[in-house]
Amino acid sequence: MSDPVFGLSITQMDNEPRPAIVTNMSIVGLVFTAPAADATEFPLNEPVLFYSSDDAKLAKMGKTGTGYNAVKLINQQLGQFQAAATIVGVRVTEGATPDETIVNLLGDINARTGMYALLNAGAELGITPRLICVPGYTSQLASSADANVIIAGLPTLLDRLLAVAVVDGPATDETAASAWRATIQSKRIIPVDVAAKVIDDVGDVVTVPASPAIIGIAVRRDHEFQGRPFHSWANQPVYGIVGPSRPLEFSILDGATEGQQLLSKNIGIIVRGESTDGALADGGFLYVGTDTCSEDTLWQFYNQVRGRDYIHLMFIKTLRFFLGRRNIDRGTIEDILATMKGGLRDIQATGDLLGFRVNFTRATNSPEQLRLGRFTVAFQAEEPPVLRYLGIQSARYRPALDALLDDLLTSLDA
């Protein structure tokens, strides 16, 4: 429509900084077996969206395999005002042997089968899982391999999804757990050793992988902080279990215990409260674990890894609006800088960043790059480390005796 000869023209302007758009980091990606599942509801090697509280969906999953118990254990960890965890599930065929099942769970990245089917979740379901779990099959070593093949394949998947995975160790003893841990290196893999004992639907005590419980705690903790993933899951109660698969000696006062030795190797554990004077709680069961399997100490804490993913995704979702819509000029650059600073300022205001800096420098930009429609902005930010050690210095206080003498002398003189 052309402008009127006699009248008004209104043009809506859109050349300001953008409000930050954040991502849900608590979507669970669960890769599981379920031989009795309804094939229509849970087709093989296809991502399926459901909620952990959906009893009808769970009934269609069936109670055999690894899926049913995993969903139950995730659901039991949820906190107040949480109705359910959002899950993207991928069902695979349970093999005749553990090795066959592991191959099916691993799948093929090109065919997008097994755990790699989670890569299709964004396009098919409109959501991307960020907390990945392949319960029950991440500790076994194939006869011809030095490492578990699922764990070996996870880093590629996790980097593509910007996700982390909780993986189960052998759950037998410290020696086996240490040998298993030595085969893993990734800032996106969070190990846990000991399984969990639960009561099944007929009242029997059964042992199940602990990773779904830890994933459920992660969902609960994110919810407690309005979806912000900057906080550790350590020292949190594990609900719905009657105990760990084996008792771990653990004390917050003594490093020469099995639990502390596992933690020193970045392996998370589940411990009983009220076990010793150095217990973490007066009762129940607690998850203790702060680390990933990263060799880079800058990214050893999983809350910092997930926090940086949250920031990166915020920038991706927010700054993509500028692409193609704006030309490179002073106003565009200022708006992008203001958008980034505003998003980081909001995160810092909640205590999830210690500080940040955003800058645009000539050293990283040139006229030639600007002519090509390209420019570079740098940012630095510092996510808070988790408190995992508190030193207390205990000494005698001689001035108290001086005060006592002064008080006595004063009273006697009176």
Salt bridges, closest charged atoms under 4 A:
ASP14 OD1 - ARG18 NH1 3.13
GLU41 OE1 - LYS57 NZ 2.63
GLU41 OE2 - LYS60 NZ 3.67
ASP159 OD1 - ARG188 NE 3.02
ASP193 OD2 - ARG246 NH1 3.18
ASP201 OD2 - LYS63 NZ 2.84
ASP201 OD1 - LYS72 NZ 2.84
ASP222 OD2 - ARG306 NH2 2.76
GLU224 OE1 - ARG221 NH1 3.09
GLU258 OE2 - ARG246 NH2 2.78
ASP291 OD1 - ARG388 NH1 3.06
ASP309 OD2 - ARG188 NH1 2.61
GLU334 OE2 - ARG330 NE 2.95
ASP335 OD2 - ARG326 NH2 2.73
ASP352 OD2 - ARG228 NE 2.36
ASP352 OD1 - HIS231 NE2 3.04
GLU383 OE2 - ARG308 NE 2.66
ASP402 OD2 - ARG398 NH1 3.38
